[in-house]
Amino acid sequence: MKPTSMLQHSILLIPITALAGFLATSLQASERAHEHGVGQLSIAIEGNEVEIELVVPGADAVGFEHAARTDSERKAVVAATEKLKEAKRLIRLTSGAHCHLEKTEVASALLDGDKDGHDHAHDHKHKHEKHAKQDEHKHNEHKEHKEHDKHADGEIHSEFTAHYHFHCDHPEKLTGADVEFFKVFPSAHELVARWITSKGQGITELTAKATRLKF
């Protein structure tokens, strides 16, 4: 997948002081460009501060994009979350810059989606025992509604979003990053990487064979 000229144009319009806006724009782009095997990496550097957002499709992180239904699927979600918390294992900033990880956040609809599914199954069984015909009608109605949603949107897009905040003692020595993401998540094929620094902005594609970023 090649980044579009529109994305290349939009990233050049982002001021260095708008770190949050830059990351938000990158996340919106990732939603529009959802594709199995393709994640999104956004890096914004201002002074001593480095903000990084990593968006990984559920299929690439755990092998599915629905709420966890089995113990093995729940364990896979937890395992992927723990891996994404290990920022320094995934992204190595220039060592001479002495960057310290200060904050990590990982979020995904897959993390809490199982609760509704469990309650629904319990309620469904209870209603079925009391009102078989009524429950069957609701079940069919619910099924048709789900099929409609799936048809309208193509498929469920559940992703993991990780946010990392680094503080660098010597930001002037921060010249790039080695992205080890593909070693941790071998099912992923590509990351569309975007960055913005006081020196400029850029966008490129990273793969298991091309993991080096130069700012």
C-alpha positions as CSV (number, residue, x, y, z in Angstrom):
1,M,0.0,0.0,0.0
2,K,1.4,3.4,-1.0
3,P,0.7,6.5,1.0
4,T,-1.5,8.9,-1.0
5,S,-0.4,12.3,-2.1
6,M,-3.2,13.8,-0.1
7,L,-1.7,12.3,3.1
8,Q,1.8,13.6,2.1
9,H,0.3,17.1,1.5
10,S,-1.7,17.2,4.7
11,I,1.3,16.2,6.9
12,L,3.3,19.2,5.6
13,L,0.6,21.6,6.8
14,I,0.9,20.5,10.4
15,P,2.7,23.0,12.7
16,I,5.3,21.7,15.1
17,T,3.4,23.0,18.1
18,A,0.2,21.0,17.2
19,L,1.4,17.6,18.5
20,A,-2.0,16.4,19.6
21,G,-3.6,17.6,16.3
22,F,-0.9,15.8,14.3
23,L,-1.5,12.5,16.2
24,A,-5.2,12.8,15.8
25,T,-4.9,13.4,12.1
26,S,-2.7,10.3,11.8
27,L,-5.2,8.2,13.7
28,Q,-8.1,9.4,11.5
29,A,-6.0,8.5,8.4
30,S,-5.4,5.0,9.9
31,E,-9.2,4.5,10.2
32,R,-9.7,5.4,6.5
33,A,-6.8,3.2,5.4
34,H,-7.6,0.1,7.5
35,E,-6.0,-3.0,5.9
36,H,-4.8,-6.3,7.3
37,G,-1.1,-6.4,7.8
38,V,-0.8,-2.6,7.7
39,G,-0.4,-0.5,10.9
40,Q,0.2,3.2,11.6
41,L,3.1,4.8,13.4
42,S,3.0,8.5,14.2
43,I,5.9,10.3,15.9
44,A,5.9,14.0,17.0
45,I,9.0,15.6,18.5
46,E,9.0,19.0,20.2
47,G,11.9,20.1,22.4
48,N,12.7,17.3,24.9
49,E,9.3,15.6,24.4
50,V,8.5,12.8,22.1
51,E,4.9,11.6,21.5
52,I,4.3,8.3,19.7
53,E,1.1,6.6,18.6
54,L,1.1,3.0,17.3
55,V,-2.1,1.6,15.8
56,V,-2.3,-2.1,15.1
57,P,-5.2,-3.9,13.4
58,G,-6.6,-6.6,15.6
59,A,-6.1,-9.3,13.0
60,D,-2.4,-8.5,13.0
61,A,-2.0,-8.4,16.8
62,V,-4.2,-11.4,17.9
63,G,-5.5,-13.0,14.7
64,F,-9.1,-11.8,14.9
65,E,-11.2,-8.6,15.1
66,H,-14.3,-9.6,17.1
67,A,-14.8,-9.5,20.9
68,A,-12.9,-12.4,22.6
69,R,-15.2,-15.4,22.8
70,T,-12.9,-18.1,24.3
71,D,-10.3,-18.3,26.9
72,S,-7.6,-18.6,24.3
73,E,-8.8,-15.5,22.5
74,R,-9.0,-13.6,25.8
75,K,-5.4,-14.7,26.6
76,A,-4.3,-13.5,23.2
77,V,-5.8,-10.1,23.8
78,V,-4.0,-9.8,27.1
79,A,-0.7,-11.0,25.7
80,A,-0.9,-8.5,22.8
81,T,-1.7,-5.7,25.2
82,E,1.3,-6.6,27.4
83,K,3.6,-6.6,24.3
84,L,2.4,-3.2,23.2
85,K,3.2,-1.8,26.7
86,E,6.9,-2.6,26.1
87,A,7.6,0.5,24.1
88,K,11.4,0.1,24.2
89,R,11.1,-3.3,22.8
90,L,9.1,-2.0,19.9
91,I,10.8,1.3,19.1
92,R,14.4,2.2,19.9
93,L,15.1,5.9,19.7
94,T,18.7,7.1,19.1
95,S,20.6,5.9,22.2
96,G,22.7,9.1,22.4
97,A,19.5,11.2,23.0
98,H,19.0,9.4,26.3
99,C,15.2,9.2,26.0
100,H,13.2,7.9,29.0
101,L,9.7,6.4,28.7
102,E,7.4,8.4,31.0
103,K,3.9,7.3,30.0
104,T,2.3,4.3,28.3
105,E,-1.3,3.7,27.4
106,V,-2.9,0.8,25.4
107,A,-6.5,0.7,24.4
108,S,-8.7,-1.5,22.2
109,A,-12.4,-2.4,21.9
110,L,-11.2,-6.0,22.1
111,L,-10.2,-5.5,25.7
112,D,-13.7,-5.0,27.1
113,G,-15.9,-6.3,24.3
114,D,-16.4,-9.7,25.9
115,K,-18.6,-8.5,28.8
116,D,-21.5,-7.6,26.5
117,G,-21.3,-10.9,24.7
118,H,-21.4,-12.8,27.9
119,D,-24.4,-11.0,29.3
120,H,-26.2,-11.3,26.0
121,A,-25.7,-15.0,26.0
122,H,-27.0,-15.4,29.5
123,D,-30.1,-13.2,28.8
124,H,-30.7,-15.1,25.5
125,K,-30.8,-18.4,27.3
126,H,-33.1,-17.1,30.0
127,K,-35.5,-15.6,27.5
128,H,-35.5,-18.7,25.4
129,E,-36.6,-20.8,28.3
130,K,-39.5,-18.5,29.1
131,H,-40.5,-17.1,25.7
132,A,-39.2,-19.4,22.9
133,K,-41.1,-17.8,20.1
134,Q,-40.5,-14.3,21.2
135,D,-36.8,-14.9,21.7
136,E,-36.5,-16.5,18.3
137,H,-38.1,-13.5,16.7
138,K,-35.6,-11.2,18.5
139,H,-32.7,-13.4,17.6
140,N,-33.6,-13.3,13.9
141,E,-34.1,-9.5,14.1
142,H,-30.7,-9.1,15.8
143,K,-29.1,-11.3,13.2
144,E,-30.5,-9.3,10.4
145,H,-29.3,-6.1,12.0
146,K,-25.8,-7.5,12.4
147,E,-25.7,-8.6,8.8
148,H,-26.8,-5.1,7.7
149,D,-24.1,-3.5,9.7
150,K,-21.5,-5.9,8.4
151,H,-22.6,-5.2,4.8
152,A,-22.6,-1.4,5.3
153,D,-19.1,-1.3,6.9
154,G,-17.5,-4.3,5.2
155,E,-16.2,-5.8,8.5
156,I,-15.6,-5.0,12.1
157,H,-12.5,-2.9,12.5
158,S,-11.1,-3.5,16.0
159,E,-7.6,-2.1,16.6
160,F,-5.1,-1.7,19.3
161,T,-3.9,1.8,19.9
162,A,-0.8,2.4,22.0
163,H,0.5,5.8,23.1
164,Y,4.0,6.5,24.4
165,H,5.5,9.6,25.9
166,F,9.3,10.0,26.1
167,H,11.4,12.7,27.6
168,C,14.9,13.0,26.0
169,D,17.8,14.5,27.8
170,H,19.7,15.3,24.6
171,P,17.0,15.9,21.9
172,E,19.6,17.4,19.5
173,K,21.1,13.9,19.2
174,L,17.7,12.3,18.3
175,T,18.1,11.5,14.7
176,G,15.9,8.5,14.1
177,A,14.5,5.2,15.4
178,D,14.9,1.5,14.9
179,V,11.4,-0.1,14.7
180,E,11.5,-3.7,16.1
181,F,7.7,-4.0,15.9
182,F,7.8,-6.7,13.2
183,K,9.8,-9.0,15.5
184,V,7.2,-8.8,18.2
185,F,4.2,-9.0,15.8
186,P,5.4,-11.2,12.8
187,S,1.8,-11.3,11.3
188,A,2.1,-7.6,10.5
189,H,3.5,-6.8,7.1
190,E,3.8,-3.0,7.0
191,L,3.7,0.2,9.1
192,V,2.9,3.6,7.5
193,A,5.2,5.9,9.5
194,R,4.7,9.6,9.8
195,W,6.9,12.0,11.8
196,I,7.2,15.7,12.5
197,T,10.1,17.4,14.2
198,S,11.6,21.0,14.3
199,K,13.6,20.1,11.2
200,G,10.7,18.9,9.1
201,Q,8.1,16.2,8.4
202,G,8.0,12.9,6.5
203,I,6.1,9.8,5.7
204,T,7.3,6.4,4.7
205,E,6.6,2.7,4.8
206,L,8.3,0.3,7.1
207,T,8.5,-3.5,6.7
208,A,10.4,-6.3,8.4
209,K,13.3,-5.6,6.0
210,A,13.2,-1.9,6.3
211,T,12.9,-0.9,9.9
212,R,15.0,2.3,10.2
213,L,13.6,5.7,10.5
214,K,15.6,8.9,10.0
215,F,14.1,12.2,11.1
